[in-house]
Each structure stands twice: as structure tokens, then as C-alpha cells.
Amino acid sequence: MTFRSASLLACSLLAGGTSLYLHTNVLAPIEQAGYYLVSFVSATPNSTNQLVRPDLAVDTPVEAPSVSPAPAENTIPYIVRESKRSIYEIKSRVGTGSGFIIRPGLLVTNRHVVKEETTVTLINTSTKAEIQGKVLQAETEGNDIAYIQIDDLSLIPLKVKSSSPLMEGEALIAIGSPKGLTGTVTVGVLSAQNRMLEGKSYLQHDAAISPGNSGGPVINLQGVVVGMTTLSMTSLTKNYQNLNMAVPIELIMKYAP
């Protein structure tokens, strides 16, 4: 027997001699899956909640659509979920890249992402909400750092590393928007500290990155930013794999306006 509405279901049940007291919202549509939730209380203390399909008999059991559980705290999924609120895809006339909030009203990215632009569009990697940002003067020491000012001071910054030391081999998470794939997550390890290239010090890691990751955060398993994705030696030659460099967060905070 098929029931298309709450009234038909109620009439059928009462006609069958079953005393039921239906809740106000007897049938709540679960639209995406095409189910209705039949929720009723019998004359006895027992209550029942059952999922039925409108095209199936009411006594045909159907499993509810699965819901992903909330990630456990301090796991990689948890850190990613919490961090994405503060990470943005950056779009401008010169291309796309990534950036993240380091304090209220201020984002950081690579200078090569924004170049000479004065304003950019920022797309949040969690909510996909768009805001506009004003590009501030970049640092002039050749560290490929630029800062972007935003008006909304309520947006949450990422936690940044203090003086606690890093350990080579510890796991790191890179989040960015390679090829416009907003909020892409990769995981690797810290390969080396203080890696010198052309007179500049970098954190070397092997979390996979691609064009568009530039300016995104590199985060440890405490959910703290330790660096900013800047370059990959893989892009310079096909003979190397996952030799990736990040500007240390200490430099980023040192030059922040």
C-alpha cells in the first residue's frame, strides 16, 4: 500500500483499528533522497521513527541516507575543516593563487600571485563566499611575500607558529587552489629546515603542490601555520619530484604591516 500524504496515512491507520497520535510534522521530506520520515507515537509508551519511500509500502524498511560524522579533534580532517575558514583562493587579472588570514583584516600570499595588482577577488575555501581585497605594498627583501587588506575584521585568522621548534620528518598539510581547484588538500613531511636557495631560507617539504598553490599555508598537526607555499623545484625540471619550498612563517610575520 502506498501513502502519498500524512492525511492518507493517518486515515488508513485509524481505519485499521490502531490508536495512533501523530506528531505535528508527520511526514518530513528528505528531498534529496526521496524519503519521508514517518514519526508517530502509539497508545503504548513505545514510539517509532521509520523512513519510507512514497513509492513503497509503509512497512517496507529503507535505510536512511548516511551522514558523515564530525571529525575527531586534532586529526587531519579536523585541522583541514577548521583551517579552510581562513584560507582563500585569489583571483586577479594575472591569474590565480592562494592566501590565508594571519590576523584580523590581513591576508598573506606570494608576491608573484598578485604582481602589480591593486585589488583582487578572494574566494573562501570553506564557504565559497567572495570578498574583495586591497593589495598592500609587498616586502622588498626578495622573499616573495605580499599582503592583502580586507574590511571584515571578524574573519578568523589561522594560528601561526611561535618559537616552538620544528622537527624534520613531522607531518605537514598544504592547502591551496591549484588550477582553480579551490581548497585542495595534500599531506607530506618536513624534509629539511633552513634550506638555502639563492641566499634565501626555506622550509623544504614533500606535500604535493601545483600552480595555484602559491601563497597557501603549510600547517602542522597542531593546526598551526609554519610556512607559506612558494615554489617547487619540480616545476623547474621534470627530473625531480616533490622538492617544494615554503617561506617560514617567522619571515611573514616579521614584514607584516
NORZI-V469870 format. One record per residue. N is the residue number from 1. SS is DSSP state (~ for helix, > for strand, _ for the rest). PSI is psi in whole degrees, -180 to 180 (none if undefined). D_FIRST is the distance of its C-alpha to the first C-alpha in Angstrom with 2 decimals. Layout:
BEGIN
n ss psi d_first
N SS PSI D_FIRST
N SS PSI D_FIRST
END
This chain:
BEGIN
n ss psi d_first
1 _ 140 0.00
2 _ 132 3.80
3 _ 124 6.76
4 _ -10 10.07
5 _ 167 12.48
6 ~ -39 13.86
7 ~ -42 14.36
8 ~ -42 10.87
9 ~ -45 9.92
10 ~ -45 13.21
11 ~ -43 12.97
12 ~ -42 9.85
13 ~ -43 11.65
14 ~ -36 14.92
15 ~ -27 13.96
16 _ 3 13.07
17 _ 15 16.63
18 _ 126 16.30
19 _ 113 19.07
20 > 143 18.29
21 > 107 20.57
22 > 141 19.01
23 > 164 21.42
24 > -46 22.78
25 > 80 21.18
26 > -46 17.65
27 > 114 16.38
28 > 119 19.23
29 > 134 18.91
30 > 89 20.37
31 _ -43 21.25
32 _ -34 22.92
33 _ -7 20.17
34 _ 28 17.19
35 > 162 15.69
36 > 143 14.98
37 > 114 16.48
38 > 113 14.72
39 > 117 17.85
40 > 161 18.17
41 > 128 20.77
42 > 177 20.33
43 _ -20 23.03
44 _ 169 24.58
45 _ -15 26.47
46 _ 143 23.88
47 > 157 21.90
48 > 140 19.11
49 > 124 18.50
50 > 138 15.69
51 > 130 15.08
52 > 156 11.67
53 > 138 11.33
54 _ -26 9.82
55 _ 9 8.95
56 _ 159 7.30
57 _ 150 4.73
58 _ -25 6.82
59 _ 10 8.70
60 _ 113 9.85
61 _ 137 13.41
62 _ 133 15.11
63 _ 143 18.82
64 _ 150 20.33
65 _ 139 22.88
66 _ 147 26.28
67 _ 129 28.99
68 _ 131 32.63
69 _ 155 34.60
70 _ 138 37.73
71 _ 147 40.78
72 _ 146 43.22
73 _ 143 46.42
74 _ 19 49.39
75 _ 166 47.42
76 ~ -46 47.73
77 ~ -37 44.23
78 ~ -46 45.11
79 ~ -41 48.51
80 ~ -47 47.11
81 ~ -45 44.51
82 ~ -37 47.15
83 ~ -35 49.82
84 ~ -22 47.91
85 ~ -23 48.03
86 ~ 10 51.78
87 > 142 51.93
88 > 146 52.06
89 > 137 52.20
90 > 127 55.33
91 > 133 55.57
92 > -178 58.84
93 _ -18 60.78
94 _ -5 62.18
95 > -158 58.89
96 > 156 56.39
97 > -157 56.78
98 > 164 55.67
99 > 169 56.92
100 > 156 56.22
101 > 128 57.20
102 > -18 60.12
103 > 164 60.72
104 _ 126 59.46
105 _ 5 60.07
106 > 124 61.32
107 > 162 59.83
108 > 149 61.69
109 > -175 61.45
110 _ 147 63.84
111 ~ -35 66.53
112 ~ -12 65.81
113 ~ -39 62.27
114 ~ -24 63.59
115 _ -118 67.16
116 _ 13 68.74
117 _ 151 65.63
118 _ -28 65.82
119 > 150 62.12
120 > 160 58.93
121 > 134 55.16
122 > 128 53.41
123 > 118 49.72
124 > 133 48.30
125 _ -10 46.80
126 _ -55 44.14
127 _ -16 43.08
128 _ 11 44.40
129 _ 144 46.13
130 > 138 49.35
131 > 166 52.67
132 > 146 56.21
133 > 149 59.05
134 > 123 62.84
135 > 123 64.73
136 _ 172 67.68
137 _ 132 70.85
138 _ 159 70.28
139 _ 154 72.45
140 _ 15 75.56
141 _ 7 76.22
142 _ 22 74.34
143 _ 6 71.34
144 _ 48 68.81
145 _ 136 67.38
146 > 154 66.30
147 > 146 64.79
148 > 129 62.35
149 > 137 62.26
150 _ 155 59.09
151 _ -30 58.91
152 _ 103 55.97
153 _ -5 57.60
154 _ -13 54.38
155 _ 138 53.13
156 _ 128 53.40
157 _ 158 56.05
158 _ 155 55.70
159 > 137 57.74
160 > 150 60.93
161 _ 139 63.04
162 _ -132 66.04
163 _ 3 68.88
164 _ 135 66.84
165 _ 153 67.74
166 _ 160 65.46
167 _ 129 65.40
168 _ 133 65.48
169 _ -12 62.41
170 _ 150 60.11
171 > 142 56.71
172 > 151 56.36
173 > 129 53.51
174 > 130 54.11
175 > 132 51.81
176 > -164 52.37
177 _ 65 51.20
178 ~ 134 52.60
179 ~ 29 52.21
180 ~ 8 50.23
181 _ 86 47.49
182 _ 131 47.32
183 _ 29 47.28
184 > 136 47.80
185 > 132 48.51
186 > 157 50.86
187 > 140 52.46
188 > -154 55.90
189 > 160 58.96
190 > 116 62.24
191 > -36 64.65
192 > 149 67.83
193 > 156 69.22
194 > 43 72.02
195 > 120 71.71
196 > 125 74.50
197 > 120 74.07
198 _ 40 76.71
199 _ 5 77.96
200 > 147 74.61
201 > 132 72.69
202 > 161 69.02
203 > 126 66.34
204 > 131 65.41
205 > 170 61.84
206 _ 17 59.61
207 _ 127 56.24
208 _ 134 55.44
209 _ 159 56.24
210 _ 169 56.41
211 _ 130 57.71
212 _ -22 55.81
213 _ -21 55.91
214 _ 130 59.36
215 _ -8 59.59
216 _ 160 56.56
217 > 152 56.93
218 > 122 57.54
219 > 141 56.12
220 > -178 56.71
221 _ 5 54.35
222 _ 4 55.39
223 _ 24 53.88
224 > 134 57.41
225 > 128 58.74
226 > -16 61.72
227 > 180 62.34
228 > 125 61.34
229 > 130 60.53
230 > -48 63.47
231 > 162 64.23
232 > 129 63.52
233 ~ -17 66.25
234 ~ -33 63.65
235 ~ -15 63.76
236 _ -30 67.52
237 _ 145 67.55
238 _ 1 65.03
239 _ -5 67.00
240 _ 154 65.52
241 _ 128 62.05
242 _ 41 60.70
243 _ 89 64.09
244 > 146 62.87
245 > 141 64.80
246 > 138 63.91
247 > 128 66.25
248 > 144 66.65
249 ~ -27 65.17
250 ~ -40 68.62
251 ~ -40 70.02
252 ~ -44 67.13
253 ~ -30 67.72
254 ~ -41 71.49
255 ~ -2 71.48
256 _ 132 68.68
257 _ none 70.05
END
